[in-house]
């Protein structure tokens, strides 16, 4: 890929499949069906990444042999002064203009919407939203578990052999939702549980801890806990120290937990589905 993964919770390694096979609903939850639904990463962009878009489930099912599309979200953990994201397309752009410009290369840059970001900003990226991480940004990413990505543009870069990376311009244009004009969500003061995002794929909260915060199990679904500060996660007379950047998979049947210390964590879990697989 064109980023460096610092930590991730991959979903298709044999060990993970063995865990799911061994523990089943006790691990994933009674309302989670099918493949493991979420993927969590911390991404460190030293240079601007390629401009991409992900299809929705319907498009991917038809054009990618039944695969899922991808909806994701970012939380900015660190950002150099003036650091930017590509976040959507300039309003008023048509698909014909977008495709024509993308085929010319750098001409597409004038249609890319740029936004400056600072630590704590939250960025929802539904399927169809054109996006790219700028240089000097460390971020948390929670996403639908899918590898379907279409590249619009890679800043005309070439590899050591003088070749450019493959682009999927036609699919990218087809998958783009020009009606989406996103806004960043900014950090808010206070402590406690702060809901950040909720969509049909996942929910994401910011936990602002000052002393102790209980985390109760939800038999319907598992959760990911990612520490943004040094914190203690304790349960039934035991516990583990979480360093900044550590992520923990909390099974659906975990015991009552306490998060202790002063700092922040991110808490993500799949949106509860119907009890029936259909």
C-alpha positions in Angstrom: 0.0 0.0 0.0 1.0 3.7 0.1 0.9 4.1 3.9 2.7 2.6 6.9 0.5 0.6 9.3 1.7 1.2 12.9 -0.9 -1.1 14.5 -3.8 -3.0 13.0 -6.4 -5.6 13.8 -6.4 -7.7 10.7 -9.4 -9.9 10.1 -8.4 -12.7 7.8 -5.3 -14.3 9.2 -5.6 -17.9 10.2 -5.3 -17.2 13.9 -8.2 -14.8 13.8 -10.3 -17.3 11.9 -9.4 -19.9 14.5 -10.5 -17.6 17.3 -13.8 -17.0 15.5 -14.2 -20.8 14.9 -13.4 -21.5 18.6 -15.5 -18.9 20.3 -18.1 -18.0 17.7 -20.8 -15.6 19.0 -19.0 -15.3 22.4 -16.3 -13.4 20.4 -18.2 -11.5 17.7 -21.7 -11.2 19.2 -25.1 -12.6 18.6 -26.0 -9.9 16.0 -22.8 -10.1 13.9 -23.1 -12.4 10.9 -20.9 -13.3 8.0 -17.2 -12.2 7.7 -15.6 -10.3 10.5 -17.0 -6.8 9.7 -14.4 -4.2 10.8 -10.8 -3.4 10.3 -8.8 -1.0 12.5 -5.5 0.8 11.6 -3.2 3.5 12.7 -1.8 5.2 9.6 1.3 7.4 9.5 1.5 9.4 6.2 5.0 10.8 5.6 4.0 11.9 2.1 0.7 12.6 0.5 -1.1 9.3 -0.4 -3.0 8.5 -3.6 -6.4 9.9 -4.3 -8.9 7.1 -3.8 -12.6 6.3 -3.6 -14.3 3.1 -2.4 -17.6 1.7 -3.9 -20.7 0.9 -1.9 -21.8 -2.7 -1.3 -24.1 -2.7 -4.4 -21.4 -1.5 -6.8 -18.8 -3.9 -5.4 -21.2 -6.8 -5.5 -21.7 -6.4 -9.2 -18.2 -5.2 -10.3 -16.0 -7.0 -7.7 -17.3 -10.5 -7.6 -19.6 -10.1 -4.7 -17.1 -8.3 -2.4 -18.3 -5.7 0.1 -17.8 -2.0 -0.5 -16.1 0.2 2.1 -17.2 2.9 4.5 -14.6 4.3 6.9 -13.8 7.1 9.2 -10.6 8.9 10.4 -9.6 10.5 13.7 -6.6 12.8 13.4 -4.1 11.9 16.1 -1.3 14.2 15.0 -0.9 16.7 12.2 1.9 19.0 11.2 0.9 22.7 10.9 -1.0 23.2 7.7 -1.5 19.5 7.0 -4.3 18.8 4.6 -6.7 16.0 3.6 -8.4 15.5 0.2 -12.0 15.2 1.3 -14.6 15.1 -1.4 -14.9 16.9 -4.7 -15.3 20.6 -5.3 -19.1 21.3 -5.4 -20.5 21.8 -9.0 -18.1 19.3 -10.6 -19.7 16.9 -13.1 -18.6 13.3 -13.6 -17.7 14.2 -17.2 -15.4 17.0 -16.0 -13.9 14.7 -13.3 -13.2 11.8 -15.7 -11.7 14.1 -18.4 -9.4 15.8 -15.9 -8.4 12.5 -14.2 -7.4 11.1 -17.6 -5.1 14.1 -18.1 -3.4 13.5 -14.7 -2.5 16.7 -12.7 -5.5 18.5 -14.3 -7.7 16.7 -11.7 -6.1 18.5 -8.8 -8.3 21.6 -9.3 -11.4 19.4 -8.6 -10.1 18.0 -5.3 -11.5 19.5 -2.1 -8.7 20.3 0.4 -9.3 20.8 4.1 -6.8 21.5 6.8 -6.9 19.3 9.9 -5.6 19.4 13.5 -5.4 16.9 16.3 -8.8 15.6 17.4 -10.7 16.2 14.1 -13.0 13.5 12.9 -13.6 12.7 9.2 -16.4 10.4 8.0 -15.7 8.8 4.6 -18.8 7.0 3.3 -18.5 4.8 0.2 -18.3 7.2 -2.8 -16.3 9.9 -1.0 -13.1 10.8 -2.8 -10.2 11.1 -0.3 -6.5 11.1 0.4 -4.3 11.5 3.5 -1.9 14.4 3.2 1.7 14.4 4.4 2.5 14.9 8.0 -0.6 13.2 9.4 -1.0 10.3 11.9 -4.6 9.1 12.1 -6.8 6.3 13.4 -8.9 4.5 10.8 -12.0 2.3 11.4 -13.4 0.8 8.3 -15.7 -1.8 6.8 -13.6 -4.9 6.3 -13.0 -4.7 2.5 -10.0 -4.3 0.2 -11.8 -2.7 -2.7 -10.1 0.6 -3.6 -10.2 2.6 -6.9 -7.4 5.1 -7.5 -8.1 8.4 -9.3 -4.7 10.0 -9.1 -1.2 9.4 -7.6 0.3 12.8 -8.1 2.1 11.6 -11.3 4.7 9.8 -9.2 6.9 7.0 -10.7 8.7 4.1 -9.1 12.4 3.3 -9.4 11.7 1.8 -12.8 10.0 4.9 -14.0 6.5 3.5 -14.0 3.4 5.0 -12.6 1.0 3.1 -10.3 -2.1 1.6 -11.9 -5.2 3.8 -11.8 -8.8 2.7 -12.0 -10.3 6.0 -13.3 -13.5 4.7 -14.9 -14.5 2.6 -11.9 -13.5 5.5 -9.6 -15.7 8.0 -11.4 -18.6 5.6 -11.5 -18.3 5.0 -7.8 -18.0 8.7 -6.8 -20.9 10.3 -5.1 -20.8 14.0 -6.1 -23.7 14.9 -3.8 -21.6 14.3 -0.7 -20.1 17.6 0.7 -18.5 16.5 4.0 -17.7 18.6 7.0 -15.1 17.8 9.7 -16.2 17.1 13.2 -14.0 19.0 15.7 -12.9 18.0 19.2 -15.3 19.1 22.0 -14.6 19.8 25.7 -15.8 17.7 28.6 -15.4 14.2 29.9 -17.3 10.9 29.6 -18.5 9.1 26.5 -18.7 11.4 23.4 -20.4 9.8 20.4 -18.6 10.7 17.2 -20.1 8.8 14.4 -22.8 6.3 13.7 -23.7 4.7 10.3 -25.0 1.4 9.1 -21.6 -0.2 9.4 -20.1 1.0 12.7 -20.3 3.4 15.7 -17.4 5.3 17.0 -17.1 7.0 20.4 -14.4 9.1 22.1 -13.9 8.1 25.8 -12.6 11.0 27.9 -11.5 9.4 31.1 -10.8 11.4 34.3 -10.5 8.8 37.1 -12.6 5.7 36.2 -15.0 4.7 33.4 -17.0 1.5 33.3 -17.2 -0.5 30.0 -20.0 -3.0 30.1 -20.3 -6.0 27.7 -22.9 -6.0 24.9 -23.7 -9.6 23.9 -24.8 -8.4 20.5 -21.3 -7.3 19.3 -17.6 -7.0 20.0 -15.7 -3.7 20.3 -12.3 -2.2 19.6 -10.7 -0.1 22.3 -7.7 2.1 21.3 -5.8 4.1 23.9 -4.8 7.6 23.0 -3.1 8.0 26.4 -1.6 5.7 29.0 -4.5 4.0 30.7 -5.3 0.9 32.9 -8.0 -1.5 31.7 -9.0 -3.6 34.7 -11.5 -6.4 35.3 -12.3 -8.9 38.1 -9.1 -8.3 40.1 -6.9 -8.3 37.0 -5.9 -5.7 34.4 -3.5 -4.6 31.7 -1.6 -1.3 31.2 -2.4 0.3 27.8 0.2 2.5 26.3 -0.6 5.2 23.8 -1.5 3.6 20.5 -2.4 0.1 22.0 -5.6 -1.5 20.6 -7.6 -4.2 22.3 -10.3 -6.5 20.9 -13.1 -6.7 23.5 -15.2 -9.9 23.0 -18.9 -9.6 23.1 -19.0 -11.7 26.3 -16.2 -9.8 28.1 -16.6 -9.2 31.9 -17.4 -5.8 33.2 -14.4 -3.6 32.7 -13.0 -0.4 34.1 -10.9 2.1 32.2 -8.8 4.0 34.7 -6.5 7.1 34.5 -6.6 10.5 32.9 -6.7 10.6 29.1 -8.6 9.5 26.0 -9.5 6.4 24.1 -11.5 5.5 21.0 -14.2 2.9 21.2 -15.6 1.4 18.0 -18.1 -1.4 17.4 -20.2 -2.8 14.6 -23.7 -1.3 14.3 -26.0 -3.9 15.8 -27.6 -6.0 13.0 -30.8 -7.9 12.9 -30.7 -11.1 15.1 -31.4 -13.0 11.8 -28.6 -13.5 9.3 -30.9 -12.4 6.5 
